[in-house]
Each structure stands twice: as structure tokens, then as C-alpha cells.
């Protein structure tokens, strides 16, 4: 564990090597990336196993001293960090392998692997950070990595726009995070997590300040984790290559927001308002995104909205003081959602379209992808015995136990939606008659199937580390030795589990009726309430709203400033120069840069300052 | 002063200046006697050797305790040593650029180029070391006048001529304003020695003179803002930066700006920090009273620089506005006064590396071209991955992205603004906002390099001299970004800035 700092360095090395020599290595770049991420995965696994028996390891050194303030940097391996290291390096490793097949033949193959390396480095660095500042630095770096990966097909206008949108939307949240961080620093005098928690414990920070900083930090988390209202970038980010979606938008970057809230959990629990905000936003996002997912026709977009919705679940868990439940779901979700994305990638690879209206009947053609996709679908729908069932159950219990009755039912309804739209997706893609020519469809190369099989197994078994039947090992371990994190497991009535099972099966049944057996007409949903349908299909018009409000306002401001600059600032300048030259002449000559103007501006500035100084200082009176 | 006392002075503390002076004389003589056709590059190499020699001699003086000679006109204190070190590092790098500089039409007077450049450097070093208004001013003028000619070095290039003309006229105005301000100080104190001024004014200041001192402060500050390229005396920068030969632009952006800040800080701290702002005892120093004005100018400078930069297509103009913006960040440190020395020193160090590195790349890409349009960067990653990665490092640093020296520099300033009492929240917020605006144009260059198809497919040849500069700057930018304490520890162990006031 003492050497855990080396874990992020492997992918960094891969990034540097590929950046400099990538063009010569060509497709061999994949091996560089795969081997180096394998190294970090193996190391992460060792660290995780060591952490089961050893206490938290933390080391720091002074990094920067400003006046009397000393900023430190270092790394920390606590339970959460060790688990995150494992998840991130595993998924990254699998995606590296998968990409070898998926990206094969791409002109910028090595660049893709270089970006993957950079992103993995940033993400691993993020989860090792022992203080807010370091977290923030890697947080931004993660943003840069995802910007590059989403915009990888930069010649596609949509991809470029999506990359930009992702960057800007998350930056809005980051501004909140930054302000929150600075406020905490101001109050505590340190960026250290431990110091902050100590100050919160001792009550040196006022409750109002705790609430404010926690909510500001949550804004950052919401941006990264695609929580309402900053979620719109995530579906658009599907323009990136599919392996990227599996890595960034299932298992790692979007989980960073959840991770941040978990890492600062004692800060959040100190303020009921902050916790409530997290729970509310989470629950609302869960049902909101799930309802949009009901009608999308792009395979990746359905998955994207389901990701947003599942992240909402995790936030709901954290907001209901269900620390262990949130992390547990983060883990299971990482596996089954990565699986779903990779399987979707395999489908897209085979049929060259993302429109599920044009798919169908692939089950017979894709003997491996089909069942794997089904496993993922069962897991996310919360069908008993699959991993998603256990983690979702924990979240529902947490919400109920914390007294959020309304939020609990919202979560139940979104669970119903989830199983419905996931099985709608499954039936439309794999069952029925093919809607296009699929004679050439075949399974992808083994580089792509192998990672899917691994994830498929994990999507089933990862739930058993924390079950009400065989023991809540994960939860107990996560909360061990830290009272503030709450119980590892909350006792819930059996009826909650029953309800969850029933709604999930109900959703599947309905989806089967409409899309599988086709007893019910498809228009039953679309036709009976076309108004609802079009609202959902258009994603509640959120993008349009942003377009109308923020973008217009921003454009307005920029126009105003331009006019202000052109007329007001230069106007003053021109006014003075005009005495010398006459207003008409200056207009044209302004661009040549009149020397006397420059001098005049300086002189004018000086005069104004002196006059103000004289007036405010009372020297003139 | 008779000959004996004259010779008994501690002349060795001026060793770096003497070395530079000697090299200037040597190069100018060589230039006269060399055959007309001989390559003047050798003079550049002599210059580089001389500057390195001066740096070594300065390094040998590093443990020397604070001393002054010639009636306290020349001071060797920690302040001057630390900043002269920056000037010399910057000068070596700029000379490397100058040696490799070959514009399309050629430069006729390359010999002059080197010794004028060294003369400018000498002026800057004198500014850093002066303890007297007179020697401060002569240093300033030596720097300025040499720079005016340097800006017009491309004699047959129209823009270069325009640039020199504008520079000299605006420089004249600024000099007049500065000098006028200084004359007030002299009038009130009756002496030109900084320390004597401070002692006299602290004891004998008439209440009615405070306003006059305030006037003097504003005039000196505005006059010097010309050298810093900060508001309201910033407008010359884009025109001059654009027209001047690229190495000269690099020099103006880095060395000249550093010298301006050094001079400003010395005058502000020695004179205006000791002068009371009111008649009753224990009142705030005048400098604290005018803090808000400086803060306002710092804010205005950041905003102007970053906002106007958004509209630039010409790379050198863009960097001129970016340089204005950076002057604004530095002024934040000046205005908030807290931990001023190390903050300013570190930022100037970081700025030296990132800006010179960027100018090296700009020079490489544009010197043969007719325009300096930003499209010269298009597809650079395809043409020369190493160059593109290096430029990306510089740009990220200028934008203040974590992992680079520029980030640490900004962080220092930012935290410095927050930890003083009263904390400057507004100024800190403006700084953040301005930084965010700057991402836009910095990333514009990035997207040209990485995302645009190349416009002209020619490979970029990297000359040895420029390669050295880019390499050193890239390493420096990253190294001090990851381990800033290397530089700060060096500063803390070797320099004790309080000897400024001794």
C-alpha cells in the first residue's frame, strides 16, 4: 500500500509513450496501453486485498508553502479509495482490451489509446487524493480527458459540439465545487479531508456554512455525475466512441461525482439540508431520466439516460445516509453498465446503426452478445439473484429507513420504468423479425467478447458481496472504524424487497407484451398520450430551454459587451481623440492604432484616478 | 571622493553588471571590425556566454550580505539578486531565440541587435539594483531607449517601423509622467535617495503634503504601467508586439515586464509603505490607502486583456493581450501586498518559462510567413507532434491548468489575495472570471493544433537554438508545476527580503 502512488503512473506512462511514439507504433499501441493498465489493475487488486487486513494508509509531504500556509500533497488508501482503484483500473483495463477490436482500423488508433491513458491516470489520481485541492486538480484533468475522448471523432459536428457541451456543463458545476472548496479553506485553513472533518466535528464551522459548502460541492458532483439540471451533456456525450461511453459514462467519470459526495460524507451528514438536497436531486433525477429513457430510439441514448437515472439512485442513497448502499450500487452499476455499453458497442459494430427501430432478431445471429446483454438488462432491472437487485434493494431500504416516503415511492416507480425501457430495448434489438438485412451480422473478434464475458460474470456475482442472506460484507467493511459513515447495512422489512421484485417483473412483463409478444400495440404508449410522448421524446425540452435561456442570455451579454466595448470604451477614447481629429476620420483609422489615443487613454486614466483620490480623500474640500 | 576611496569600494558586488558592460563593448567593437559579410551569429554566442558568465558571478554573490556602494545608489540586496537572476535566465533564452531568428527579408544589422539587447538587459539590471531615484531612472531609460531601437530592427518591414515609432512616442509620454511624479517626491523630501526619502517623509511629513504624495504615487504608478503593459497604459502593447521582431517581442513580454515590476515594487515598498496616510500617529501607510485603486487597475487590466484577446486572429497580438492579462494577475499580487516577494518572483519565473517557450514556437512557425495568423498552428500535431505537445504545455500553463507552473503562480496570487486582511474577495473573483475567459482563446490555439487539418503540409524544422529554448521552458514549466517547492525553497534559503529596508 505504501507504493500505491505508482498505480496512476502506469497509464500516465502509457499516455506519454503513445503521445511521442504513437505514430510509429500504430496498432501496437494497444499492447502498450493494455499492458500498462494491466499493471495498474494487478497493483490495485493487491492494494485492495491488503487493505482488507491493514488499516488506512496515508502519506503526505509539503508541496507548496505560501506565507504561513502549507499545502500538502500525498495519497491515501482507505476503504473507499481502495475499492474505487479496483473498479476504475479493472474497467479501464477491460475497455483497453475491447478497444483493440472496436477501434481497429481507425486512423488515429494510437491517439485514442493515448487519451485513454491520460483519462485513466487522472481518474486513478483522483481517487487517491487525500485533500480537496489535489482532488480538484485531478477532477479538472478528468474533465480534459473526457473532453478529448468525447470529441475523438472531431470531424463529426455533433461530436465536437457534444465535447464542448460536456466540458461547459461540467464546468458550471465545477465553479460551484471551486467556490465551495475555497470557502472551506477559508473556514478551516486547510484542504485536508481529515482537517475538514475534524473542524465539522468540533463545530468550528457554522451550520449555515456547512450547508452552503456542501451544496456548492454537490453542484460540482452533480455536473460530473449528470444530475438534474446539469445532466444534458451526458446523453450527447454518446457521440464519442462506444468504449469511451463504457469507461467514462458508466464506470468512472460519472461515478466521480458520487465518489466526491461519499468522500466528503461527514460534511454532508452534518447538515440535514444538504443531505436532503442530495436525496431530492437524486430521486428526481432517477425518475426524470428514467421517464425520458422510455421513448428514446437510439440504443446508446437509452443507456445514457439509464445511467443518469442510476446515478440519481446512488445520490438518493447517499442523501438518505445510505453510504454503503450508494457505494455498493456504484460498484454493481459500474460492472453491469459497462457490460451493457460494450454489448451495445458490439451490436453497433455488427449492424452499423444505433437506431433500435432498424434492429431486431439479432438473438439468433449474436449468440454471445445476446445473452450477455440479457444479463446486463436483468441486472439493471433488479431481477432477483442478479447484482443490481441487491444494491437497488439496499437503496430502497435506506430511503425508507431515513423516512423519505415520497422519495421511496419515486424510486420504486423509476425501478418500474427502468425494467420496462431496458426490456423494451432488449426485445426491440434481439427479438422479433429483423427490420433490416442482417445476413452479414456476426460476432465481434475475441478482443471484444472477452471483456464482455468478464463483466457478464461480475454483473451476476458482484451483488453477493453484500446481501441480506449471506452477510453484508462490503457494507461492514466500508463503514468499519468510522461512525460518521453510518451502518453498513440497514435492516429493512422483507416487503420492500418484494415490492422491488414485483415492479421489476411487472416492467418486464409489460415490455414483453408490447415489444416481445406484441399483444399490445406499440401505439398504446405512443398514441394514447401523444402529448406525453412528445414531451418525453424531446427530453422535457430541457435543451431547448437552455438554448432559449442560458445560451441566449450568454450571447446577449457577449453582444452587449461587444457593443459596450465598441461604443462605450472606444467612445470615450474617440471623444478625446475627436478633439484632435474629428470623429469621422477616427472611425476608419481606429484600427491602425492611433498613438495619440493610446497616450490620451493613459492620461485620461491618470486624471480620473487623481480626481477620485482627491474627492474621496477629502483633499479638495 | 578621492581616488583612494573610490578604488576601495566593494566593486565586486557589481560584477554581473560589469561583465555585461564588457561584453557590450566587446561585441560592438567586433561588429565594427568584422568583415561585412561575416556571419554575426558568433556575436550572439559571445553574448550568450557573457550573460551566462554574469549569471555565474551573480550566483557567487548569492551569500553576500546586503551591501551598497556609491552613496547607496547601487544596492545588492536579496530583492535585487533574486530578480536579477530571473532577468539573466530570461536574457539567455531570448538570446538563443535571437541567434536563430531569420526573417524572410533578413536583418542587416544583426550585430547591433545583440549589443543593444545587452544594453537593455544592463538597464533592467540597474533598475533592479538601484537605491536612488536617479539611478533608477537612468536604468529605466537605458532599457527603454535600447528597446525602442530593437523594436524597429526589421528596418525594411513596415510594421516593425510602425511599432518602433509607437513605442518611442508612448514611451516618451510614460517617461514624462513617471519623472513628473518623481519630481514631486524629490520636492517634498529634498533628496533622491530612496532610503533617505523614506526616513525624511516618515518623520517630517506635513499633513498638507499627503495629497501631493498621493499625486506622485499615481503618476509614478501610471507611468510605470507602461512598462508593465497594464491599464490604462496598455494600448501600445498589441501594435508593438505585432510589429517587433519575435525575439524582441519575447524580450518585451518577459524581461522588460519583470524590470518594470521590480522597479515598481521597490519604489512602492520603500517610499510609499513607510509614508503615513494621515496626520495622526499610527495611521495606515499611504500604500494601504491606495490599495483599492491598485486593485481596481489590476481588475481592469485583467478584464481588458482577456476580453479583447478573444477577438484576435494574429498570434502575436493575441499574446500581447495575454501579456496584458498576466500583468493584471501580477498587479493583484502587488495590490494585495501579502507575501508579495515570493508570489511575484514565482509568477515571473513561471511566466518567463511559459511565455518564452510559447514565443519560441511562434517564432518557429511564423518567421518565414507573411502573416502571423492563428491558422499557422493548424494541424501542428500532425506536422510535428513534439512541437505541438510543447506548445500545449505552455498554453496550459498560461491558462493556469493544474500540473503546470502557471497554475501554482496563479494559486499563490489567489490565496495571497484571500489571506490578507482585509481579504480581497472581489479582486479574487475577478481574477477567476478573467482566467475562465482566457480559456477560450487559449483553447482556440489548442484546437487549431490538435483538431484542425493542416493547411500547409510542410514539416517544421527545429533549429538547435530554438530547440534548446523550447526544451528548457517545457521542463521548467512542468517541473515547477509539479514541484513548486524546488523554486520556493531555493528562494527561502538564499534570500531574506527584509534586507530591502535596511
Interface residues (C-beta under 8 A of the other chain):
Chain A: X19 X20 X23 X62 X63 X64 X65 X66 X67 X69 X136 X137 X140 X141 X144 X151 X154 X160 X171 X178 X182 X186 X561 X565 X593 X595 X597 X598 X599 X601 X602 X603 X604 X605 X606 X609 X610 X612 X613 X614 X617 X619
Chain B: X165 X166 X169 X170 X173 X174 X177 X210 X211 X214 X215 X218 X219 X222 X225 X226 X231 X232 X233 X235 X236 X238 X239 X289 X290 X293 X297 X307 X308 X338 X339 X342 X343 X385 X386 X389 X401 X402 X403 X407 X408 X411 X412 X415 X416 X418 X419 X423 X432 X436 X451 X483 X484 X485 X488
